[in-house]
Amino acid sequence: MRSTLQKNEARRQQLEDQLRQSQKMDALGRLAGGVAHDFNNLLTVIKGTATCCLAGCSLRTLYTRAVCRIVKAADRAATLTRQLLAFCRMQLLQPKVVDLNALVSEMCSLLRRLVREDIAFTFQAGESLDE
């Protein structure tokens, strides 16, 4: 009888722990969803402004490249936001093949600015996986 009570108590404790973990994950999902919505609103302004600037620039100005980078970064950030929102809603994502070398290469300039001066940062592209 005592053994059964101990098993029941252990099971109850396990269920309570699972409930607490589930509540934590739910709260995290809600927080991430709120952040993603606010982030997406900001990206809309950034991308809209950059697109307007790009429409007003001649194709040969120095600003064109910078504005193109802004638009590209806003597109990547919007993709990230969609992924975050999908995670919050527990949606399945549609995986796609990406060129990791190109993706990391694009991020190198940002990463170089983030790394301290006493750290050497290099990137060597791997072999392409295209068949």
Distance bins in CASP14 RR format, pairs under 12 A and 6 or more apart:
PFRMAT RR
TARGET T0000
AUTHOR 0000-0000-0000
RMODE 2
METHOD distances of the structure
MODEL  1
1 7 0 0 0 0 0 1 0 0 0 0 0
1 8 0 0 0 0 0 1 0 0 0 0 0
2 8 0 0 0 0 0 1 0 0 0 0 0
2 9 0 0 0 0 0 1 0 0 0 0 0
3 9 0 0 0 0 0 1 0 0 0 0 0
3 10 0 0 0 0 0 1 0 0 0 0 0
4 10 0 0 0 0 0 1 0 0 0 0 0
4 11 0 0 0 0 0 1 0 0 0 0 0
5 11 0 0 0 0 0 1 0 0 0 0 0
5 12 0 0 0 0 0 1 0 0 0 0 0
6 12 0 0 0 0 0 1 0 0 0 0 0
6 13 0 0 0 0 0 1 0 0 0 0 0
7 13 0 0 0 0 0 1 0 0 0 0 0
7 14 0 0 0 0 0 1 0 0 0 0 0
8 14 0 0 0 0 0 1 0 0 0 0 0
8 15 0 0 0 0 0 1 0 0 0 0 0
9 15 0 0 0 0 0 1 0 0 0 0 0
9 16 0 0 0 0 0 1 0 0 0 0 0
10 16 0 0 0 0 0 1 0 0 0 0 0
10 17 0 0 0 0 0 1 0 0 0 0 0
11 17 0 0 0 0 0 1 0 0 0 0 0
11 18 0 0 0 0 0 1 0 0 0 0 0
12 18 0 0 0 0 0 1 0 0 0 0 0
12 19 0 0 0 0 0 1 0 0 0 0 0
13 19 0 0 0 0 0 1 0 0 0 0 0
13 20 0 0 0 0 0 1 0 0 0 0 0
14 20 0 0 0 0 0 1 0 0 0 0 0
14 21 0 0 0 0 0 1 0 0 0 0 0
15 21 0 0 0 0 0 1 0 0 0 0 0
15 22 0 0 0 0 0 1 0 0 0 0 0
16 22 0 0 0 0 0 1 0 0 0 0 0
16 23 0 0 0 0 0 1 0 0 0 0 0
17 23 0 0 0 0 0 1 0 0 0 0 0
17 24 0 0 0 0 0 1 0 0 0 0 0
18 24 0 0 0 0 0 1 0 0 0 0 0
18 25 0 0 0 0 0 1 0 0 0 0 0
19 25 0 0 0 0 0 1 0 0 0 0 0
19 26 0 0 0 0 0 1 0 0 0 0 0
20 26 0 0 0 0 0 1 0 0 0 0 0
20 27 0 0 0 0 0 1 0 0 0 0 0
21 27 0 0 0 0 0 1 0 0 0 0 0
21 28 0 0 0 0 0 1 0 0 0 0 0
22 28 0 0 0 0 0 1 0 0 0 0 0
22 29 0 0 0 0 0 1 0 0 0 0 0
23 29 0 0 0 0 0 1 0 0 0 0 0
23 30 0 0 0 0 0 1 0 0 0 0 0
24 30 0 0 0 0 0 1 0 0 0 0 0
24 31 0 0 0 0 0 1 0 0 0 0 0
25 31 0 0 0 0 0 1 0 0 0 0 0
25 32 0 0 0 0 0 1 0 0 0 0 0
25 87 0 0 0 0 0 1 0 0 0 0 0
25 88 0 0 0 0 0 1 0 0 0 0 0
25 90 0 0 0 0 1 0 0 0 0 0 0
26 32 0 0 0 0 0 1 0 0 0 0 0
26 33 0 0 0 0 0 1 0 0 0 0 0
26 88 0 0 0 0 1 0 0 0 0 0 0
26 89 0 0 0 0 0 1 0 0 0 0 0
26 90 0 0 0 0 0 1 0 0 0 0 0
27 33 0 0 0 0 0 1 0 0 0 0 0
27 34 0 0 0 0 0 1 0 0 0 0 0
27 88 0 0 0 0 0 1 0 0 0 0 0
28 34 0 0 0 0 0 1 0 0 0 0 0
28 35 0 0 0 0 0 1 0 0 0 0 0
28 84 0 0 0 0 0 1 0 0 0 0 0
28 87 0 0 0 0 1 0 0 0 0 0 0
28 88 0 0 0 0 1 0 0 0 0 0 0
29 35 0 0 0 0 1 0 0 0 0 0 0
29 36 0 0 0 0 1 0 0 0 0 0 0
29 37 0 0 0 0 0 1 0 0 0 0 0
29 84 0 0 0 0 1 0 0 0 0 0 0
29 85 0 0 0 0 1 0 0 0 0 0 0
29 86 0 0 0 0 0 1 0 0 0 0 0
29 87 1 0 0 1 0 0 0 0 0 0 0
29 88 1 0 1 0 0 0 0 0 0 0 0
29 89 0 0 0 0 1 0 0 0 0 0 0
29 90 0 0 0 0 1 0 0 0 0 0 0
30 36 0 0 0 0 0 1 0 0 0 0 0
30 37 0 0 0 0 0 1 0 0 0 0 0
30 85 0 0 0 0 0 1 0 0 0 0 0
30 87 0 0 0 0 0 1 0 0 0 0 0
30 88 1 0 0 1 0 0 0 0 0 0 0
30 89 0 0 0 0 0 1 0 0 0 0 0
31 37 0 0 0 0 0 1 0 0 0 0 0
31 38 0 0 0 0 0 1 0 0 0 0 0
31 84 0 0 0 0 0 1 0 0 0 0 0
31 87 0 0 0 0 0 1 0 0 0 0 0
31 88 0 0 0 0 1 0 0 0 0 0 0
32 38 0 0 0 0 0 1 0 0 0 0 0
32 39 0 0 0 0 0 1 0 0 0 0 0
32 80 0 0 0 0 0 1 0 0 0 0 0
32 81 0 0 0 0 0 1 0 0 0 0 0
32 83 0 0 0 0 0 1 0 0 0 0 0
32 84 1 0 1 0 0 0 0 0 0 0 0
32 85 0 0 0 0 1 0 0 0 0 0 0
32 86 0 0 0 0 0 1 0 0 0 0 0
32 87 1 0 0 1 0 0 0 0 0 0 0
32 88 1 0 1 0 0 0 0 0 0 0 0
32 89 0 0 0 0 0 1 0 0 0 0 0
32 90 0 0 0 0 0 1 0 0 0 0 0
33 39 0 0 0 0 1 0 0 0 0 0 0
33 40 0 0 0 0 1 0 0 0 0 0 0
33 81 0 0 0 0 1 0 0 0 0 0 0
33 82 0 0 0 0 0 1 0 0 0 0 0
33 83 0 0 0 0 0 1 0 0 0 0 0
33 84 1 0 0 1 0 0 0 0 0 0 0
33 85 1 0 0 1 0 0 0 0 0 0 0
33 86 0 0 0 0 0 1 0 0 0 0 0
33 87 0 0 0 0 1 0 0 0 0 0 0
33 88 1 0 1 0 0 0 0 0 0 0 0
33 89 0 0 0 0 1 0 0 0 0 0 0
33 90 0 0 0 0 0 1 0 0 0 0 0
34 40 0 0 0 0 1 0 0 0 0 0 0
34 41 0 0 0 0 0 1 0 0 0 0 0
34 81 0 0 0 0 0 1 0 0 0 0 0
34 84 0 0 0 0 1 0 0 0 0 0 0
34 85 0 0 0 0 1 0 0 0 0 0 0
34 88 0 0 0 0 1 0 0 0 0 0 0
34 89 0 0 0 0 0 1 0 0 0 0 0
35 41 0 0 0 0 0 1 0 0 0 0 0
35 42 0 0 0 0 0 1 0 0 0 0 0
35 80 0 0 0 0 0 1 0 0 0 0 0
35 81 0 0 0 0 1 0 0 0 0 0 0
35 84 1 0 0 1 0 0 0 0 0 0 0
35 85 0 0 0 0 1 0 0 0 0 0 0
35 87 0 0 0 0 0 1 0 0 0 0 0
35 88 0 0 0 0 1 0 0 0 0 0 0
36 42 0 0 0 0 0 1 0 0 0 0 0
36 43 0 0 0 0 0 1 0 0 0 0 0
36 77 0 0 0 0 0 1 0 0 0 0 0
36 78 0 0 0 0 0 1 0 0 0 0 0
36 79 0 0 0 0 0 1 0 0 0 0 0
36 80 0 0 0 0 1 0 0 0 0 0 0
36 81 1 0 1 0 0 0 0 0 0 0 0
36 82 0 0 0 0 1 0 0 0 0 0 0
36 83 0 0 0 0 1 0 0 0 0 0 0
36 84 1 0 1 0 0 0 0 0 0 0 0
36 85 1 0 1 0 0 0 0 0 0 0 0
36 86 0 0 0 0 1 0 0 0 0 0 0
36 87 0 0 0 0 1 0 0 0 0 0 0
36 88 1 0 0 1 0 0 0 0 0 0 0
36 89 0 0 0 0 0 1 0 0 0 0 0
37 43 0 0 0 0 0 1 0 0 0 0 0
37 44 0 0 0 0 0 1 0 0 0 0 0
37 81 0 0 0 0 1 0 0 0 0 0 0
37 82 0 0 0 0 0 1 0 0 0 0 0
37 84 0 0 0 0 1 0 0 0 0 0 0
37 85 1 0 0 1 0 0 0 0 0 0 0
37 88 0 0 0 0 1 0 0 0 0 0 0
37 89 0 0 0 0 0 1 0 0 0 0 0
38 44 0 0 0 0 0 1 0 0 0 0 0
38 45 0 0 0 0 0 1 0 0 0 0 0
38 81 0 0 0 0 1 0 0 0 0 0 0
38 84 0 0 0 0 0 1 0 0 0 0 0
38 85 0 0 0 0 0 1 0 0 0 0 0
39 45 0 0 0 0 0 1 0 0 0 0 0
39 46 0 0 0 0 0 1 0 0 0 0 0
39 74 0 0 0 0 0 1 0 0 0 0 0
39 77 1 0 0 1 0 0 0 0 0 0 0
39 78 0 0 0 0 1 0 0 0 0 0 0
39 79 0 0 0 0 0 1 0 0 0 0 0
39 80 0 0 0 0 1 0 0 0 0 0 0
39 81 1 0 1 0 0 0 0 0 0 0 0
39 82 0 0 0 0 0 1 0 0 0 0 0
39 83 0 0 0 0 0 1 0 0 0 0 0
39 84 1 0 0 1 0 0 0 0 0 0 0
39 85 0 0 0 0 1 0 0 0 0 0 0
40 46 0 0 0 0 0 1 0 0 0 0 0
40 47 0 0 0 0 0 1 0 0 0 0 0
40 74 0 0 0 0 0 1 0 0 0 0 0
40 77 0 0 0 0 1 0 0 0 0 0 0
40 78 1 0 0 1 0 0 0 0 0 0 0
40 79 0 0 0 0 0 1 0 0 0 0 0
40 80 0 0 0 0 1 0 0 0 0 0 0
40 81 1 0 1 0 0 0 0 0 0 0 0
40 82 0 0 0 0 1 0 0 0 0 0 0
40 83 0 0 0 0 0 1 0 0 0 0 0
40 84 0 0 0 0 1 0 0 0 0 0 0
40 85 1 0 0 1 0 0 0 0 0 0 0
41 47 0 0 0 0 0 1 0 0 0 0 0
41 48 0 0 0 0 0 1 0 0 0 0 0
41 77 0 0 0 0 0 1 0 0 0 0 0
41 78 0 0 0 0 0 1 0 0 0 0 0
41 81 0 0 0 0 1 0 0 0 0 0 0
42 48 0 0 0 0 0 1 0 0 0 0 0
42 49 0 0 0 0 0 1 0 0 0 0 0
42 74 0 0 0 0 1 0 0 0 0 0 0
42 77 0 0 0 0 1 0 0 0 0 0 0
42 78 0 0 0 0 0 1 0 0 0 0 0
42 81 0 0 0 0 1 0 0 0 0 0 0
43 49 0 0 0 0 0 1 0 0 0 0 0
43 50 0 0 0 0 0 1 0 0 0 0 0
43 51 0 0 0 0 0 1 0 0 0 0 0
43 70 0 0 0 0 0 1 0 0 0 0 0
43 71 0 0 0 0 0 1 0 0 0 0 0
43 73 0 0 0 0 1 0 0 0 0 0 0
43 74 1 0 1 0 0 0 0 0 0 0 0
43 75 0 0 0 0 1 0 0 0 0 0 0
43 76 0 0 0 0 1 0 0 0 0 0 0
43 77 1 0 1 0 0 0 0 0 0 0 0
43 78 1 0 1 0 0 0 0 0 0 0 0
43 79 0 0 0 0 0 1 0 0 0 0 0
43 80 0 0 0 0 1 0 0 0 0 0 0
43 81 1 0 0 1 0 0 0 0 0 0 0
43 82 0 0 0 0 0 1 0 0 0 0 0
43 84 0 0 0 0 0 1 0 0 0 0 0
44 50 0 0 0 0 0 1 0 0 0 0 0
44 51 0 0 0 0 0 1 0 0 0 0 0
44 74 0 0 0 0 1 0 0 0 0 0 0
44 75 0 0 0 0 0 1 0 0 0 0 0
44 77 0 0 0 0 0 1 0 0 0 0 0
44 78 0 0 0 0 1 0 0 0 0 0 0
44 81 0 0 0 0 0 1 0 0 0 0 0
45 51 0 0 0 0 0 1 0 0 0 0 0
45 52 0 0 0 0 0 1 0 0 0 0 0
45 70 0 0 0 0 0 1 0 0 0 0 0
45 74 0 0 0 0 1 0 0 0 0 0 0
45 77 0 0 0 0 0 1 0 0 0 0 0
45 78 0 0 0 0 0 1 0 0 0 0 0
46 52 0 0 0 0 0 1 0 0 0 0 0
46 53 0 0 0 0 0 1 0 0 0 0 0
46 67 0 0 0 0 0 1 0 0 0 0 0
46 69 0 0 0 0 0 1 0 0 0 0 0
46 70 1 0 0 1 0 0 0 0 0 0 0
46 71 0 0 0 0 1 0 0 0 0 0 0
46 72 0 0 0 0 0 1 0 0 0 0 0
46 73 0 0 0 0 1 0 0 0 0 0 0
46 74 1 0 1 0 0 0 0 0 0 0 0
46 75 0 0 0 0 0 1 0 0 0 0 0
46 76 0 0 0 0 0 1 0 0 0 0 0
46 77 0 0 0 0 1 0 0 0 0 0 0
46 78 0 0 0 0 1 0 0 0 0 0 0
46 81 0 0 0 0 0 1 0 0 0 0 0
47 53 0 0 0 0 0 1 0 0 0 0 0
47 54 0 0 0 0 0 1 0 0 0 0 0
47 67 0 0 0 0 0 1 0 0 0 0 0
47 68 0 0 0 0 0 1 0 0 0 0 0
47 70 1 0 0 1 0 0 0 0 0 0 0
47 71 1 0 0 1 0 0 0 0 0 0 0
47 72 0 0 0 0 1 0 0 0 0 0 0
47 73 0 0 0 0 1 0 0 0 0 0 0
47 74 1 1 0 0 0 0 0 0 0 0 0
47 75 1 0 0 1 0 0 0 0 0 0 0
47 76 0 0 0 0 0 1 0 0 0 0 0
47 77 0 0 0 0 1 0 0 0 0 0 0
47 78 1 0 0 1 0 0 0 0 0 0 0
47 79 0 0 0 0 0 1 0 0 0 0 0
47 81 0 0 0 0 0 1 0 0 0 0 0
48 54 0 0 0 0 1 0 0 0 0 0 0
48 55 0 0 0 0 1 0 0 0 0 0 0
48 67 0 0 0 0 0 1 0 0 0 0 0
48 70 0 0 0 0 1 0 0 0 0 0 0
48 71 0 0 0 0 1 0 0 0 0 0 0
48 74 1 0 0 1 0 0 0 0 0 0 0
48 75 0 0 0 0 0 1 0 0 0 0 0
48 78 0 0 0 0 0 1 0 0 0 0 0
49 55 0 0 0 0 0 1 0 0 0 0 0
49 56 0 0 0 0 0 1 0 0 0 0 0
49 67 0 0 0 0 1 0 0 0 0 0 0
49 70 0 0 0 0 1 0 0 0 0 0 0
49 71 0 0 0 0 1 0 0 0 0 0 0
49 74 0 0 0 0 1 0 0 0 0 0 0
50 56 0 0 0 0 0 1 0 0 0 0 0
50 57 0 0 0 0 0 1 0 0 0 0 0
50 63 0 0 0 0 0 1 0 0 0 0 0
50 64 0 0 0 0 0 1 0 0 0 0 0
50 65 0 0 0 0 0 1 0 0 0 0 0
50 66 0 0 0 0 1 0 0 0 0 0 0
50 67 1 0 1 0 0 0 0 0 0 0 0
50 68 0 0 0 0 1 0 0 0 0 0 0
50 69 0 0 0 0 1 0 0 0 0 0 0
50 70 1 1 0 0 0 0 0 0 0 0 0
50 71 1 0 1 0 0 0 0 0 0 0 0
50 72 0 0 0 0 1 0 0 0 0 0 0
50 73 0 0 0 0 1 0 0 0 0 0 0
50 74 1 0 0 1 0 0 0 0 0 0 0
50 75 0 0 0 0 0 1 0 0 0 0 0
50 77 0 0 0 0 0 1 0 0 0 0 0
51 57 0 0 0 0 0 1 0 0 0 0 0
51 67 0 0 0 0 1 0 0 0 0 0 0
51 68 0 0 0 0 0 1 0 0 0 0 0
51 70 0 0 0 0 1 0 0 0 0 0 0
51 71 1 0 0 1 0 0 0 0 0 0 0
51 72 0 0 0 0 0 1 0 0 0 0 0
51 74 0 0 0 0 1 0 0 0 0 0 0
51 75 0 0 0 0 0 1 0 0 0 0 0
52 67 0 0 0 0 1 0 0 0 0 0 0
52 70 0 0 0 0 0 1 0 0 0 0 0
52 71 0 0 0 0 0 1 0 0 0 0 0
53 61 0 0 0 0 0 1 0 0 0 0 0
53 63 1 0 0 1 0 0 0 0 0 0 0
53 64 0 0 0 0 1 0 0 0 0 0 0
53 65 0 0 0 0 0 1 0 0 0 0 0
53 66 0 0 0 0 1 0 0 0 0 0 0
53 67 1 0 1 0 0 0 0 0 0 0 0
53 68 0 0 0 0 0 1 0 0 0 0 0
53 69 0 0 0 0 0 1 0 0 0 0 0
53 70 0 0 0 0 1 0 0 0 0 0 0
53 71 0 0 0 0 1 0 0 0 0 0 0
54 61 0 0 0 0 0 1 0 0 0 0 0
54 63 0 0 0 0 1 0 0 0 0 0 0
54 64 1 0 0 1 0 0 0 0 0 0 0
54 65 0 0 0 0 0 1 0 0 0 0 0
54 66 0 0 0 0 1 0 0 0 0 0 0
54 67 1 0 1 0 0 0 0 0 0 0 0
54 68 1 0 0 1 0 0 0 0 0 0 0
54 69 0 0 0 0 0 1 0 0 0 0 0
54 70 0 0 0 0 1 0 0 0 0 0 0
54 71 1 0 0 1 0 0 0 0 0 0 0
54 72 0 0 0 0 0 1 0 0 0 0 0
54 74 0 0 0 0 0 1 0 0 0 0 0
55 64 0 0 0 0 0 1 0 0 0 0 0
55 67 0 0 0 0 1 0 0 0 0 0 0
55 71 0 0 0 0 0 1 0 0 0 0 0
56 63 0 0 0 0 1 0 0 0 0 0 0
56 64 0 0 0 0 1 0 0 0 0 0 0
56 67 0 0 0 0 1 0 0 0 0 0 0
57 63 1 0 1 0 0 0 0 0 0 0 0
57 64 1 0 1 0 0 0 0 0 0 0 0
57 65 0 0 0 0 1 0 0 0 0 0 0
57 66 0 0 0 0 1 0 0 0 0 0 0
57 67 1 0 0 1 0 0 0 0 0 0 0
57 68 0 0 0 0 1 0 0 0 0 0 0
57 70 0 0 0 0 0 1 0 0 0 0 0
57 71 0 0 0 0 0 1 0 0 0 0 0
58 64 1 0 0 1 0 0 0 0 0 0 0
58 67 0 0 0 0 0 1 0 0 0 0 0
59 65 0 0 0 0 0 1 0 0 0 0 0
59 67 0 0 0 0 0 1 0 0 0 0 0
59 68 0 0 0 0 0 1 0 0 0 0 0
61 67 0 0 0 0 1 0 0 0 0 0 0
61 68 0 0 0 0 0 1 0 0 0 0 0
62 68 0 0 0 0 0 1 0 0 0 0 0
62 69 0 0 0 0 0 1 0 0 0 0 0
63 69 0 0 0 0 0 1 0 0 0 0 0
63 70 0 0 0 0 1 0 0 0 0 0 0
64 70 0 0 0 0 0 1 0 0 0 0 0
64 71 0 0 0 0 0 1 0 0 0 0 0
65 71 0 0 0 0 0 1 0 0 0 0 0
65 72 0 0 0 0 0 1 0 0 0 0 0
66 72 0 0 0 0 0 1 0 0 0 0 0
66 73 0 0 0 0 0 1 0 0 0 0 0
67 73 0 0 0 0 0 1 0 0 0 0 0
67 74 0 0 0 0 0 1 0 0 0 0 0
68 74 0 0 0 0 0 1 0 0 0 0 0
68 75 0 0 0 0 0 1 0 0 0 0 0
69 75 0 0 0 0 0 1 0 0 0 0 0
69 76 0 0 0 0 0 1 0 0 0 0 0
69 106 0 0 0 0 1 0 0 0 0 0 0
69 107 0 0 0 0 0 1 0 0 0 0 0
69 109 0 0 0 0 1 0 0 0 0 0 0
69 110 0 0 0 0 0 1 0 0 0 0 0
70 76 0 0 0 0 0 1 0 0 0 0 0
70 77 0 0 0 0 0 1 0 0 0 0 0
71 77 0 0 0 0 0 1 0 0 0 0 0
71 78 0 0 0 0 0 1 0 0 0 0 0
72 78 0 0 0 0 0 1 0 0 0 0 0
72 79 0 0 0 0 0 1 0 0 0 0 0
72 102 0 0 0 0 0 1 0 0 0 0 0
72 103 0 0 0 0 0 1 0 0 0 0 0
72 106 0 0 0 0 1 0 0 0 0 0 0
72 107 0 0 0 0 0 1 0 0 0 0 0
73 79 0 0 0 0 0 1 0 0 0 0 0
73 80 0 0 0 0 0 1 0 0 0 0 0
73 106 0 0 0 0 1 0 0 0 0 0 0
73 107 0 0 0 0 0 1 0 0 0 0 0
73 109 0 0 0 0 0 1 0 0 0 0 0
73 110 0 0 0 0 1 0 0 0 0 0 0
74 80 0 0 0 0 0 1 0 0 0 0 0
74 81 0 0 0 0 0 1 0 0 0 0 0
75 81 0 0 0 0 0 1 0 0 0 0 0
75 82 0 0 0 0 0 1 0 0 0 0 0
75 106 0 0 0 0 0 1 0 0 0 0 0
76 82 0 0 0 0 0 1 0 0 0 0 0
76 83 0 0 0 0 0 1 0 0 0 0 0
76 98 0 0 0 0 0 1 0 0 0 0 0
76 103 0 0 0 0 1 0 0 0 0 0 0
76 106 0 0 0 0 1 0 0 0 0 0 0
76 107 0 0 0 0 1 0 0 0 0 0 0
76 110 0 0 0 0 0 1 0 0 0 0 0
77 83 0 0 0 0 0 1 0 0 0 0 0
77 84 0 0 0 0 0 1 0 0 0 0 0
78 84 0 0 0 0 0 1 0 0 0 0 0
78 85 0 0 0 0 0 1 0 0 0 0 0
79 85 0 0 0 0 0 1 0 0 0 0 0
79 86 0 0 0 0 0 1 0 0 0 0 0
79 93 0 0 0 0 0 1 0 0 0 0 0
79 94 0 0 0 0 0 1 0 0 0 0 0
79 96 0 0 0 0 0 1 0 0 0 0 0
79 98 0 0 0 0 0 1 0 0 0 0 0
79 103 0 0 0 0 0 1 0 0 0 0 0
80 86 0 0 0 0 0 1 0 0 0 0 0
80 87 0 0 0 0 0 1 0 0 0 0 0
80 93 0 0 0 0 0 1 0 0 0 0 0
81 87 0 0 0 0 0 1 0 0 0 0 0
81 88 0 0 0 0 0 1 0 0 0 0 0
82 88 0 0 0 0 0 1 0 0 0 0 0
82 89 0 0 0 0 0 1 0 0 0 0 0
82 91 0 0 0 0 1 0 0 0 0 0 0
82 93 0 0 0 0 1 0 0 0 0 0 0
82 94 0 0 0 0 0 1 0 0 0 0 0
83 89 0 0 0 0 0 1 0 0 0 0 0
83 91 0 0 0 0 1 0 0 0 0 0 0
83 92 0 0 0 0 0 1 0 0 0 0 0
83 93 1 0 0 1 0 0 0 0 0 0 0
83 94 0 0 0 0 0 1 0 0 0 0 0
83 95 0 0 0 0 0 1 0 0 0 0 0
83 96 0 0 0 0 0 1 0 0 0 0 0
84 91 0 0 0 0 0 1 0 0 0 0 0
84 93 0 0 0 0 0 1 0 0 0 0 0
85 91 0 0 0 0 1 0 0 0 0 0 0
85 93 0 0 0 0 0 1 0 0 0 0 0
86 92 1 0 0 1 0 0 0 0 0 0 0
86 93 1 0 1 0 0 0 0 0 0 0 0
86 94 0 0 0 0 1 0 0 0 0 0 0
86 95 0 0 0 0 0 1 0 0 0 0 0
87 93 0 0 0 0 1 0 0 0 0 0 0
96 103 0 0 0 0 0 1 0 0 0 0 0
97 103 0 0 0 0 0 1 0 0 0 0 0
97 128 0 0 0 0 0 1 0 0 0 0 0
97 129 0 0 0 0 1 0 0 0 0 0 0
97 130 0 0 0 0 1 0 0 0 0 0 0
97 131 0 0 0 0 0 1 0 0 0 0 0
98 104 0 0 0 0 0 1 0 0 0 0 0
98 106 0 0 0 0 0 1 0 0 0 0 0
98 128 0 0 0 0 0 1 0 0 0 0 0
98 129 0 0 0 0 0 1 0 0 0 0 0
98 130 0 0 0 0 0 1 0 0 0 0 0
99 105 0 0 0 0 1 0 0 0 0 0 0
99 106 0 0 0 0 1 0 0 0 0 0 0
99 125 0 0 0 0 1 0 0 0 0 0 0
99 126 0 0 0 0 0 1 0 0 0 0 0
99 127 0 0 0 0 0 1 0 0 0 0 0
99 128 1 0 0 1 0 0 0 0 0 0 0
99 129 0 0 0 0 1 0 0 0 0 0 0
99 130 0 0 0 0 1 0 0 0 0 0 0
100 106 0 0 0 0 0 1 0 0 0 0 0
100 107 0 0 0 0 0 1 0 0 0 0 0
100 123 0 0 0 0 0 1 0 0 0 0 0
100 125 0 0 0 0 1 0 0 0 0 0 0
100 126 0 0 0 0 1 0 0 0 0 0 0
100 127 0 0 0 0 0 1 0 0 0 0 0
100 128 0 0 0 0 1 0 0 0 0 0 0
100 129 0 0 0 0 1 0 0 0 0 0 0
100 130 0 0 0 0 0 1 0 0 0 0 0
101 107 0 0 0 0 0 1 0 0 0 0 0
101 108 0 0 0 0 0 1 0 0 0 0 0
101 123 0 0 0 0 1 0 0 0 0 0 0
101 124 0 0 0 0 1 0 0 0 0 0 0
101 125 1 0 1 0 0 0 0 0 0 0 0
101 126 1 0 1 0 0 0 0 0 0 0 0
101 127 0 0 0 0 1 0 0 0 0 0 0
101 128 1 0 0 1 0 0 0 0 0 0 0
101 129 0 0 0 0 1 0 0 0 0 0 0
101 130 0 0 0 0 0 1 0 0 0 0 0
102 108 0 0 0 0 0 1 0 0 0 0 0
102 123 0 0 0 0 0 1 0 0 0 0 0
102 125 0 0 0 0 1 0 0 0 0 0 0
102 126 0 0 0 0 0 1 0 0 0 0 0
102 128 0 0 0 0 1 0 0 0 0 0 0
102 129 0 0 0 0 0 1 0 0 0 0 0
102 130 0 0 0 0 0 1 0 0 0 0 0
103 110 0 0 0 0 0 1 0 0 0 0 0
103 111 0 0 0 0 0 1 0 0 0 0 0
103 123 0 0 0 0 0 1 0 0 0 0 0
103 125 0 0 0 0 0 1 0 0 0 0 0
104 110 0 0 0 0 0 1 0 0 0 0 0
104 111 0 0 0 0 1 0 0 0 0 0 0
104 121 0 0 0 0 0 1 0 0 0 0 0
104 122 0 0 0 0 0 1 0 0 0 0 0
104 123 1 0 0 1 0 0 0 0 0 0 0
104 124 0 0 0 0 0 1 0 0 0 0 0
104 125 1 0 0 1 0 0 0 0 0 0 0
104 126 0 0 0 0 1 0 0 0 0 0 0
105 111 0 0 0 0 0 1 0 0 0 0 0
105 112 0 0 0 0 0 1 0 0 0 0 0
105 122 0 0 0 0 0 1 0 0 0 0 0
105 123 1 0 0 1 0 0 0 0 0 0 0
105 124 0 0 0 0 0 1 0 0 0 0 0
105 125 1 0 0 1 0 0 0 0 0 0 0
105 126 0 0 0 0 0 1 0 0 0 0 0
106 123 0 0 0 0 0 1 0 0 0 0 0
106 125 0 0 0 0 0 1 0 0 0 0 0
107 113 0 0 0 0 0 1 0 0 0 0 0
107 114 0 0 0 0 1 0 0 0 0 0 0
107 115 0 0 0 0 0 1 0 0 0 0 0
107 121 0 0 0 0 0 1 0 0 0 0 0
107 123 0 0 0 0 1 0 0 0 0 0 0
108 114 0 0 0 0 0 1 0 0 0 0 0
108 115 0 0 0 0 0 1 0 0 0 0 0
108 121 1 0 0 1 0 0 0 0 0 0 0
108 122 0 0 0 0 1 0 0 0 0 0 0
108 123 1 0 1 0 0 0 0 0 0 0 0
108 124 0 0 0 0 0 1 0 0 0 0 0
108 125 0 0 0 0 0 1 0 0 0 0 0
109 115 0 0 0 0 0 1 0 0 0 0 0
109 121 0 0 0 0 0 1 0 0 0 0 0
109 123 0 0 0 0 0 1 0 0 0 0 0
110 121 0 0 0 0 0 1 0 0 0 0 0
110 123 0 0 0 0 0 1 0 0 0 0 0
111 119 0 0 0 0 0 1 0 0 0 0 0
111 121 1 0 0 1 0 0 0 0 0 0 0
111 122 0 0 0 0 0 1 0 0 0 0 0
111 123 0 0 0 0 1 0 0 0 0 0 0
112 119 0 0 0 0 1 0 0 0 0 0 0
112 120 0 0 0 0 0 1 0 0 0 0 0
112 121 1 0 1 0 0 0 0 0 0 0 0
112 122 0 0 0 0 1 0 0 0 0 0 0
112 123 0 0 0 0 1 0 0 0 0 0 0
113 121 0 0 0 0 1 0 0 0 0 0 0
114 121 0 0 0 0 1 0 0 0 0 0 0
115 121 1 0 1 0 0 0 0 0 0 0 0
115 122 0 0 0 0 0 1 0 0 0 0 0
115 123 0 0 0 0 0 1 0 0 0 0 0
END
